[in-house]
Amino acid sequence: MFLQDKSSDTLIEITDLETLFNPLRNEIEGRIQEGEEEQDPQAFPKQDLTFASGENLPRCWIDPNYRN
């Protein structure tokens, strides 16, 4: 799955979808999609990411208290 960094519009390939869906985790591991070579994985804060369409991530992926 690819998400986009809000500040730089860079695409990021998410390597661990379970962490993305887990609202108790604030960061996810991914790889920046730049250039021809695959980049090393690094951590990205979830609040800095959106879908490529510009939509925000679902609240249930970010906020552990989303049911309140």
C-alpha positions in Angstrom: 0.0 0.0 0.0 1.2 3.5 -0.8 0.5 6.6 1.3 1.7 10.2 0.8 3.6 12.4 3.2 1.6 15.6 3.8 4.5 18.0 3.8 6.5 16.8 0.9 3.9 14.9 -1.2 6.4 12.0 -1.4 4.9 8.5 -1.9 5.7 6.0 0.8 5.4 2.2 0.5 4.0 0.9 3.7 5.8 -2.4 4.6 3.7 -3.4 7.7 0.0 -3.1 7.2 -0.9 -4.5 10.7 1.0 -1.6 12.3 -0.9 0.8 10.0 -4.3 -0.5 11.2 -3.3 -0.6 14.9 -4.4 2.7 16.6 -2.0 2.1 19.5 1.0 2.5 17.2 2.0 6.1 16.3 4.6 5.3 13.7 4.7 2.9 10.8 7.6 1.5 8.8 7.8 2.4 5.1 10.1 3.1 2.2 10.2 6.4 0.4 9.6 6.0 -3.3 12.2 8.2 -5.0 14.7 7.4 -7.7 15.4 4.0 -9.2 16.9 2.2 -6.2 14.8 0.9 -3.3 15.3 3.1 -0.2 16.0 1.7 3.2 12.9 1.4 5.5 12.4 4.1 8.1 9.7 5.1 10.6 7.0 7.7 9.7 4.5 9.3 12.1 1.0 8.3 11.1 -0.4 11.8 11.6 2.0 13.0 8.8 0.5 10.6 6.2 -2.6 10.7 3.9 -3.9 8.6 1.1 -2.5 9.5 -2.4 -5.9 11.1 -3.1 -5.4 13.6 -0.2 -7.9 11.9 2.1 -6.9 11.6 5.8 -6.3 8.2 7.3 -9.4 6.7 9.1 -9.6 7.8 12.7 -9.8 4.1 13.9 -6.2 3.7 12.5 -4.8 6.7 14.5 -6.9 7.3 17.6 -7.1 4.5 20.2 -10.2 6.2 21.7 -12.0 6.5 18.4 -15.2 4.9 19.9 -15.6 7.6 22.5 
